[in-house]
Amino acid sequence: MTVQASATTATEPSLVDLLDRLLGKGVVITGDVVVSLAEVDLVRIQLSAVIGSVREEMGMHD
């Protein structure tokens, strides 16, 4: 009797599963970009993004 091991035994979630979990709860992304010359800041850009999802319950509308 031979036993074959499955090639997909890893328990790592797929990218779609990971994005579904993150977007289900919401994600806040922040970042700073600084352009400087000779240790003098010339340009500073601050970025912020809030990403979330809205789930609609079925059967709630009349």
C-alpha positions, -999 to 999 in steps of 0.1 A, spaced: 0 0 0 14 34 -10 5 67 6 8 99 -14 14 132 3 -6 161 -8 14 190 -24 -9 216 -8 -3 207 29 7 243 38 -17 261 61 -8 296 48 -39 316 37 -41 327 1 -38 363 -9 -76 365 -14 -83 351 20 -58 376 36 -73 406 18 -108 395 28 -98 393 64 -81 427 63 -109 445 44 -136 429 66 -122 448 96 -107 478 79 -71 489 72 -54 522 79 -23 529 58 0 558 66 33 569 52 57 598 50 79 608 20 107 633 26 130 647 -1 160 663 14 193 678 1 223 682 24 202 672 54 177 700 47 141 688 41 128 703 9 96 684 4 75 664 29 44 645 19 23 627 45 -1 601 31 -31 585 49 -56 560 36 -85 543 53 -98 512 35 -128 493 47 -158 474 35 -195 476 39 -214 444 40 -251 445 34 -273 419 50 -297 401 27 -334 401 34 -333 434 53 -351 455 26 -389 454 21 
